[in-house]
């Protein structure tokens, strides 16, 4: 039976480069998620809900910085036909990452009291490391776009596994050494992130040795891709403020409850990250070279596949989460299963919309996404600020609000794809 399944998977992969690349990334992502999942069972018992809430606060602040550190020029290297021009764009992105990481480090000192008053002294004390974390994370993402450009998905997949093993193992080792506070979690995390950055950078020999003689000037390429920082940048910044703003608002209510919410969020994110981190990268690479008239069929196919893939795992998770999560992560996380249930409608829709979100870049409709993102951010954050319900009830309503917004985004992507196909075909006909 297993031989038949293996043969079928190999035949499908051989017949479709898209599916082959997706399967490669899914394998790496699956192994990485398995490592995180099992190591988290140890980590929750070593550190406790409050410390995990502090890590979630630290990471939420860093995540906002990472999204804009490269000015979104990391994505732009995918759009260049000439490798020399793509390298120049990558050099621009890396410079911006270094500058922004330094700025974040400097800002951590005058803003220390603000962070301490809102969250805790511990989080405030370790915020100067946010710049270093931003540099490693944004830099590794930049290198991944280069590997994506080269369709070298094996390297991306392997690196994900090694990074998660390094991060989780480091956190466990610090915990076993008696460091049961935030420094243990942050220290282990930086070890994994640093390894990912240097590993990808060393392996990208073609990027490092490529001669850029004859490439267009950096300033000219920066102007060419002005929409990335001007339109796509605000889009992703708003997305980051929404997701991490939710985390930070919950953390203000209770660091301990945020620790439980964060565990639930990681669990329900497993199907999303497993599928979408693979499909999104391959789909973006495919869309950047797609022929006119093929955008709408591709977008519809991805939506259908995501629905079929997501129904069963999310239904099962909804049934078992309330009793399973406290068993896996410890009695201190008794509410985490109910938080997971509340988040499932949102995450189920996110499984559909995450891969197709990149098509707004290719179709030149980032301004659509910008307007949508503003509304999508205002909705949940306003609800969290004004909700008269307890935290769990508030999260249930928030999950429904987010799911409704993502249904609207799915419809919008279909209209954008149809508009792109019609305009491109009309342009070809006129020529």
C-alpha positions as CSV (number, residue, x, y, z in Angstrom):
1,X,0.0,0.0,0.0
2,X,2.8,2.4,1.0
3,X,4.7,1.6,-2.2
4,X,1.6,2.5,-4.2
5,X,1.2,5.8,-2.4
6,X,4.9,6.6,-2.9
7,X,4.7,5.7,-6.6
8,X,1.6,7.9,-7.0
9,X,3.2,10.9,-5.3
10,X,6.4,10.5,-7.4
11,X,4.4,10.3,-10.6
12,X,2.3,13.4,-9.7
13,X,5.4,15.3,-8.8
14,X,7.1,14.3,-12.1
15,X,4.1,15.4,-14.1
16,X,3.9,18.9,-12.5
17,X,6.8,21.1,-11.6
18,X,4.5,23.2,-9.5
19,X,3.4,20.2,-7.4
20,X,7.0,18.9,-7.2
21,X,8.2,22.2,-5.8
22,X,5.2,22.4,-3.4
23,X,5.9,18.8,-2.2
24,X,9.5,19.7,-1.6
25,X,8.7,22.7,0.6
26,X,5.8,20.9,2.3
27,X,8.2,18.1,3.4
28,X,10.6,20.6,4.9
29,X,7.9,22.6,6.5
30,X,6.2,19.5,7.9
31,X,9.5,18.4,9.6
32,X,10.1,21.9,10.9
33,X,6.5,22.0,12.4
34,X,6.9,18.6,13.9
35,X,10.1,19.7,15.7
36,X,8.4,22.9,17.0
37,X,5.3,21.0,18.1
38,X,7.1,18.3,20.1
39,X,9.7,20.6,21.5
40,X,7.0,23.0,22.6
41,X,5.6,20.3,24.9
42,X,8.9,20.5,26.7
43,X,9.3,24.3,26.5
44,X,5.9,25.0,28.1
45,X,6.9,22.9,31.1
46,X,10.3,24.6,31.4
47,X,9.2,28.2,31.1
48,X,5.4,28.6,31.9
49,X,2.7,30.7,30.5
50,X,3.9,34.1,31.7
51,X,7.4,33.7,30.2
52,X,5.9,32.4,26.9
53,X,3.7,35.5,26.9
54,X,6.8,37.7,27.3
55,X,8.4,35.9,24.4
56,X,5.3,36.5,22.3
57,X,5.4,40.2,23.1
58,X,9.1,40.4,22.1
59,X,8.4,38.5,18.9
60,X,5.4,40.6,18.0
61,X,7.4,43.8,18.2
62,X,10.2,42.2,16.1
63,X,7.7,40.8,13.6
64,X,6.5,44.3,12.8
65,X,10.0,45.5,12.2
66,X,10.9,42.5,10.0
67,X,8.1,43.1,7.5
68,X,9.5,46.5,6.5
69,X,13.2,46.0,7.2
70,X,14.0,45.4,3.5
71,X,11.6,48.0,2.1
72,X,10.0,45.0,0.3
73,X,12.8,45.1,-2.2
74,X,13.5,41.4,-1.2
75,X,10.3,40.5,-3.2
76,X,11.4,42.7,-6.1
77,X,14.4,40.6,-7.0
78,X,11.9,37.9,-8.1
79,X,10.6,40.3,-10.8
80,X,13.9,41.0,-12.5
81,X,14.7,38.9,-15.6
82,X,18.5,39.4,-15.4
83,X,20.3,37.8,-12.5
84,X,22.7,40.7,-12.3
85,X,19.9,43.2,-11.8
86,X,18.3,40.8,-9.3
87,X,21.6,40.8,-7.3
88,X,21.7,44.6,-7.2
89,X,18.2,44.6,-5.9
90,X,19.2,42.1,-3.2
91,X,22.2,44.3,-2.3
92,X,19.8,47.2,-1.9
93,X,17.5,45.1,0.3
94,X,20.4,43.9,2.5
95,X,21.6,47.5,3.1
96,X,18.1,48.6,4.1
97,X,17.9,45.6,6.5
98,X,21.2,46.5,8.2
99,X,20.2,50.2,8.6
100,X,16.7,49.5,9.9
101,X,18.1,46.8,12.3
102,X,20.5,49.4,13.8
103,X,17.7,52.0,14.1
104,X,15.6,49.4,16.0
105,X,18.5,48.7,18.4
106,X,19.0,52.4,19.1
107,X,15.2,53.0,19.7
108,X,15.0,50.2,22.2
109,X,16.8,52.3,24.8
110,X,14.7,55.5,24.9
111,X,11.5,53.4,24.6
112,X,12.5,51.1,27.5
113,X,10.1,52.7,30.0
114,X,7.2,52.6,27.6
115,X,7.6,48.8,27.1
116,X,8.1,48.2,30.8
117,X,4.9,50.1,31.7
118,X,2.8,48.4,29.0
119,X,4.2,44.8,29.6
120,X,7.0,44.0,31.9
121,X,10.5,44.9,33.0
122,X,11.8,41.7,31.6
123,X,10.6,42.4,28.1
124,X,11.9,46.0,28.2
125,X,15.3,44.8,29.4
126,X,15.8,42.5,26.4
127,X,14.4,44.7,23.7
128,X,17.9,45.9,22.6
129,X,18.3,42.4,21.0
130,X,15.3,43.1,18.8
131,X,17.5,44.7,16.2
132,X,19.8,41.7,16.0
133,X,16.8,39.4,15.7
134,X,15.4,41.6,13.0
135,X,18.6,41.5,11.0
136,X,18.9,37.7,11.0
137,X,15.2,37.1,10.3
138,X,14.9,39.7,7.5
139,X,18.2,38.6,6.0
140,X,17.2,34.9,5.9
141,X,14.0,35.9,4.2
142,X,16.0,37.8,1.6
143,X,18.1,34.8,0.8
144,X,15.0,32.6,0.6
145,X,13.7,34.9,-2.2
146,X,16.9,34.3,-4.1
147,X,16.6,30.5,-3.7
148,X,12.9,30.9,-4.8
149,X,14.1,32.7,-7.9
150,X,16.4,29.8,-8.7
151,X,13.7,27.3,-7.8
152,X,16.1,25.7,-5.3
153,X,13.4,24.6,-2.9
154,X,15.4,21.8,-1.4
155,X,17.7,24.3,0.3
156,X,14.8,26.3,1.6
157,X,13.2,23.2,3.0
158,X,16.4,21.9,4.7
159,X,17.1,25.2,6.2
160,X,13.7,25.5,7.8
161,X,14.2,22.2,9.5
162,X,17.6,23.0,10.8
163,X,16.5,26.5,11.9
164,X,13.7,25.1,14.0
165,X,15.8,22.3,15.5
166,X,18.4,24.9,16.4
167,X,15.9,27.4,17.9
168,X,13.9,24.8,19.9
169,X,17.0,22.9,21.1
170,X,18.6,26.1,22.2
171,X,15.6,27.1,24.2
172,X,15.4,23.6,25.8
173,X,19.1,23.6,26.7
174,X,18.8,27.0,28.3
175,X,15.8,25.8,30.3
176,X,17.5,22.6,31.4
177,X,20.5,24.8,32.5
178,X,18.1,26.6,34.9
179,X,17.4,29.7,32.9
180,X,13.6,29.5,33.1
181,X,13.0,33.2,32.1
182,X,12.9,35.2,28.9
183,X,16.7,35.2,28.3
184,X,16.6,31.5,27.8
185,X,13.8,31.7,25.1
186,X,15.3,34.7,23.3
187,X,18.9,33.3,23.5
188,X,17.8,29.9,21.9
189,X,15.8,31.8,19.3
190,X,18.7,33.9,18.2
191,X,20.9,30.9,17.9
192,X,18.5,29.3,15.4
193,X,18.0,32.5,13.5
194,X,21.7,33.3,13.2
195,X,22.3,29.8,11.8
196,X,19.6,30.2,9.2
197,X,21.0,33.5,8.0
198,X,24.6,32.3,7.7
199,X,23.7,28.9,6.3
200,X,21.6,30.4,3.5
201,X,24.2,33.1,2.8
202,X,27.1,30.7,2.6
203,X,25.2,28.3,0.3
204,X,24.1,31.2,-2.0
205,X,27.5,31.0,-3.8
206,X,26.0,32.1,-7.2
207,X,24.6,35.2,-5.5
208,X,27.9,36.1,-3.8
209,X,30.1,35.5,-6.8
210,X,27.9,36.9,-9.5
211,X,29.5,39.7,-11.4
212,X,27.2,42.7,-11.6
213,X,29.1,44.4,-14.4
214,X,26.5,45.6,-16.9
215,X,23.7,45.6,-14.4
216,X,21.5,48.7,-14.0
217,X,22.4,51.1,-11.3
218,X,20.9,50.5,-7.8
219,X,19.2,53.9,-7.8
220,X,17.5,53.2,-11.1
221,X,16.3,49.8,-10.0
222,X,15.1,51.3,-6.7
223,X,13.0,53.8,-8.8
224,X,11.8,51.0,-11.0
225,X,10.3,49.1,-8.1
226,X,9.0,52.1,-6.2
227,X,5.7,50.5,-5.7
228,X,7.3,47.9,-3.3
229,X,8.1,50.4,-0.5
230,X,5.3,52.9,-1.5
231,X,2.4,50.5,-1.9
232,X,3.4,46.9,-1.0
233,X,5.3,48.2,2.0
234,X,2.3,49.8,3.7
235,X,0.2,46.7,2.9
236,X,2.5,44.3,4.7
237,X,3.1,46.9,7.5
238,X,-0.6,47.1,8.1
239,X,-0.9,43.3,8.0
240,X,1.9,43.1,10.6
241,X,0.3,45.8,12.8
242,X,-3.0,43.9,12.6
243,X,-1.6,40.4,13.5
244,X,0.9,41.6,16.1
245,X,-1.3,44.4,17.3
246,X,-3.8,41.7,18.3
247,X,-1.1,40.0,20.2
248,X,0.1,43.1,21.9
249,X,-3.4,44.2,22.9
250,X,-4.1,40.7,24.4
251,X,-0.7,40.9,26.2
252,X,-1.7,44.1,27.8
253,X,-4.7,42.4,29.4
254,X,-2.7,39.5,30.8
255,X,0.8,38.3,29.9
256,X,-0.2,34.8,31.2
257,X,-3.4,34.6,29.1
258,X,-1.4,35.8,26.1
259,X,0.9,32.9,26.7
260,X,-2.0,30.5,26.4
261,X,-3.4,32.3,23.4
262,X,0.0,32.2,21.7
263,X,0.2,28.4,22.1
264,X,-3.3,28.0,20.7
265,X,-2.4,30.3,17.8
266,X,0.7,28.2,17.0
267,X,-1.3,25.0,17.0
268,X,-4.0,26.2,14.7
269,X,-1.4,27.8,12.5
270,X,0.2,24.4,11.8
271,X,-2.0,23.5,8.8
272,X,-1.7,27.1,7.5
273,X,2.1,27.2,7.8
274,X,2.5,23.7,6.5
275,X,0.6,24.3,3.3
276,X,0.9,28.0,2.7
277,X,4.5,28.6,3.3
278,X,5.2,26.1,0.5
279,X,2.4,27.0,-1.9
280,X,2.8,30.8,-1.5
281,X,6.5,30.8,-2.5
282,X,6.0,28.4,-5.5
283,X,2.8,30.2,-6.5
284,X,4.5,33.6,-6.5
285,X,7.3,32.3,-8.6
286,X,4.8,30.9,-11.1
287,X,2.7,34.0,-11.2
288,X,5.7,36.2,-11.9
289,X,6.2,34.5,-15.2
290,X,2.5,33.6,-16.0
291,X,1.1,34.0,-19.5
292,X,-1.8,36.4,-20.2
293,X,-5.2,34.7,-19.8
294,X,-3.9,32.1,-17.2
295,X,-4.1,34.2,-14.0
296,X,-7.8,33.6,-13.2
297,X,-7.6,29.8,-13.7
298,X,-4.5,29.6,-11.5
299,X,-6.1,31.6,-8.7
300,X,-9.3,29.5,-8.8
301,X,-7.3,26.3,-8.7
302,X,-5.4,27.4,-5.7
303,X,-8.6,28.4,-3.9
304,X,-10.2,25.0,-4.6
305,X,-7.1,23.1,-3.5
306,X,-6.9,25.1,-0.2
307,X,-10.5,24.3,0.6
308,X,-10.1,20.6,-0.1
309,X,-6.9,20.4,1.9
310,X,-8.1,22.4,4.9
311,X,-11.6,21.0,5.7
312,X,-10.5,17.8,7.5
313,X,-7.6,19.0,9.7
314,X,-9.5,22.0,10.9
315,X,-12.7,20.0,11.6
316,X,-10.7,17.5,13.6
317,X,-8.8,20.2,15.5
318,X,-12.1,21.9,16.5
319,X,-13.3,18.6,18.0
320,X,-10.3,17.7,20.0
321,X,-8.6,21.0,20.9
322,X,-10.3,21.7,24.3
323,X,-9.1,18.4,25.9
324,X,-6.0,17.7,23.8
325,X,-4.0,20.9,24.3
326,X,-3.9,20.9,28.1
327,X,-2.6,17.3,27.9
328,X,0.1,18.1,25.4
329,X,1.3,21.4,26.9
330,X,0.5,21.1,30.6
331,X,-2.3,21.9,33.1
332,X,-1.3,25.6,33.1
333,X,-2.7,25.8,29.5
334,X,-6.2,24.8,30.3
335,X,-7.8,27.6,28.2
336,X,-5.5,27.2,25.2
337,X,-7.9,24.6,23.6
338,X,-10.8,27.0,23.7
339,X,-8.7,29.8,22.3
340,X,-7.8,27.4,19.5
341,X,-11.5,26.8,18.7
342,X,-12.1,30.5,18.6
343,X,-9.3,31.0,16.0
344,X,-10.2,28.1,13.7
345,X,-12.7,30.1,11.3
346,X,-10.0,32.7,10.9
347,X,-7.2,30.3,10.2
348,X,-9.3,28.2,7.9
349,X,-9.9,31.2,5.6
350,X,-6.2,32.2,6.0
351,X,-5.3,28.9,4.4
352,X,-7.2,30.0,1.3
353,X,-6.1,33.6,1.1
354,X,-2.4,33.4,2.0
355,X,-1.2,31.9,-1.3
356,X,-3.3,34.2,-3.4
357,X,-2.3,37.4,-1.6
358,X,1.0,37.6,-3.6
359,X,-1.0,37.9,-6.9
360,X,-1.9,41.5,-6.1
361,X,1.8,42.3,-6.5
362,X,2.0,40.6,-9.9
363,X,-1.3,42.1,-11.2
364,X,-0.3,45.6,-10.1
365,X,-3.3,46.0,-7.8
366,X,-1.4,46.6,-4.5
367,X,-3.6,49.7,-4.1
368,X,-6.7,47.5,-3.8
369,X,-4.9,45.4,-1.1
370,X,-3.8,48.6,0.7
371,X,-7.4,49.9,1.1
372,X,-8.6,46.4,2.1
373,X,-5.8,45.9,4.6
374,X,-6.6,49.2,6.4
375,X,-10.2,48.1,6.9
376,X,-9.1,44.5,7.8
377,X,-6.9,46.0,10.5
378,X,-9.3,48.5,11.9
379,X,-12.0,45.8,12.4
380,X,-10.4,43.4,14.8
381,X,-8.3,46.0,16.7
382,X,-11.4,48.2,17.3
383,X,-13.3,45.2,18.6
384,X,-10.4,44.3,21.0
385,X,-10.3,47.8,22.3
386,X,-14.1,48.2,22.8
387,X,-15.3,44.6,23.5
388,X,-17.5,44.3,26.7
389,X,-16.9,40.5,26.8
390,X,-14.3,38.5,28.7
391,X,-11.1,37.6,26.8
392,X,-12.3,34.2,25.5
393,X,-15.6,35.6,24.3
394,X,-13.8,38.5,22.7
395,X,-11.5,36.1,20.8
396,X,-14.4,34.1,19.5
397,X,-16.1,37.2,18.0
398,X,-12.7,38.4,16.6
399,X,-12.2,35.0,14.8
400,X,-15.6,35.4,13.1
401,X,-14.7,39.0,12.1
402,X,-11.4,38.0,10.6
403,X,-13.0,35.1,8.7
404,X,-15.6,37.4,7.1
405,X,-12.9,39.8,6.0
406,X,-10.9,37.0,4.3
407,X,-14.0,35.8,2.4
408,X,-14.2,39.3,1.0
409,X,-10.5,39.1,0.0
410,X,-11.0,35.9,-1.8
411,X,-13.7,37.5,-3.9
412,X,-11.5,40.5,-4.5
413,X,-8.6,38.3,-5.8
414,X,-10.9,36.7,-8.4
415,X,-11.8,40.2,-9.7
416,X,-8.2,41.2,-9.8
417,X,-7.2,38.1,-11.7
418,X,-9.9,38.5,-14.2
419,X,-9.0,42.2,-14.7
420,X,-5.3,41.3,-15.2
421,X,-6.1,38.7,-17.9
422,X,-8.4,41.0,-19.8
423,X,-5.9,43.9,-19.8
424,X,-2.9,41.8,-20.8
425,X,-4.8,40.1,-23.6
426,X,-6.1,43.4,-24.8
427,X,-2.5,44.8,-24.8
428,X,-1.3,41.8,-26.8
429,X,-4.1,42.2,-29.4
430,X,-3.3,45.9,-29.9
431,X,0.3,45.0,-30.6
